């Protein structure tokens, strides 16, 4: 089942409730030539050859549930503002990941907007850093760095 539609039908499926609307997908081929020089966007030659580049378009209030990615990420803000809350990878145990065999294995079971510290007591001991990105900002997110993202205004990002 598609997570987007699950969140629309049941706002608490994603733990912090579905807020706003979004599109997430590959950058259309006819726009890829505008991302030059693109070689610097990728960590390895293999990544460069694959040229996996994504675009996020979201309305105010959209929340990306707390998660980590396995890839290097250069997050580029084009339009609007977003607030990132970031945790170092070594905070992993305090963020209560779903089990590895679960479909949401790279996401936290904690509702970061309203954490239940009686259920997830370690979360209260975690240390996060917040940053707001605006048009023209680039945020480097290393692999396994936890992040929770709130869209502050209508937004387009790569």
CORBEL-V23800 format. One record per pair of residues at least 4 apart in sequence whose ideal C-beta (glycine too) atoms are under 7 Angstrom apart, sorted by the first residue. I is the first residue (numbers start at 1). J is the second residue. If there is no record, write none. Layout:
i = [I	I]
j = [J	J]
//
This chain:
i = [1	1	2	3	4	5	6	6	7	7	7	7	8	11	11	12	14	14	15	15	16	16	16	16	16	19	19	19	20	20	20	20	20	20	21	21	22	22	22	22	23	24	24	25	25	26	26	27	27	27	27	27	27	27	32	35	35	39	41	41	42	42	43	43	45	46	53	55	55	56	57	58	58	58	59	59	60	60	60	60	61	62	63	63	64	64	65	66	66	66	66	66	66	66	67	67	67	68	68	68	68	69	69	70	70	71	72	72	73	74	74	75	75	75	75	75	76	76	76	77	77	77	77	77	77	78	78	78	78	79	79	79	80	80	80	80	80	81	81	81	81	81	81	82	82	82	82	82	82	82	83	83	83	83	84	84	84	84	84	84	85	85	85	85	85	86	86	86	86	86	87	87	87	87	87	88	89	89	91	91	91	91	92	93	94	94	94	94	95	95	95	95	95	96	96	96	96	96	97	97	98	98	98	98	98	99	100	101	108	109	110	110	110	111	111	112	115	115	116	117	117	117	131	133	133	141	141	151]
j = [5	6	6	7	8	9	10	13	11	13	14	18	18	17	18	17	18	65	65	111	63	65	111	112	113	61	62	63	58	59	60	61	62	151	59	62	56	57	58	62	57	54	56	54	55	53	54	31	32	35	53	54	55	158	53	41	53	48	53	74	47	48	47	72	49	50	158	156	158	157	156	62	151	155	151	154	151	152	153	154	151	151	113	150	148	149	107	95	107	108	110	112	146	148	106	107	108	106	144	145	146	73	143	143	144	143	142	143	141	138	140	133	138	139	141	157	138	157	158	82	133	134	135	137	157	135	156	157	158	135	155	156	151	153	154	155	156	132	133	134	152	153	155	133	149	150	151	152	155	157	130	132	150	152	130	131	133	139	147	149	112	128	130	147	148	128	129	145	146	147	91	95	126	128	146	145	144	145	95	126	127	146	97	122	122	123	125	126	108	110	123	126	146	108	109	110	120	123	105	108	102	104	105	107	109	105	105	105	112	120	115	120	123	115	116	148	120	123	120	121	123	124	139	137	139	145	147	155]
//
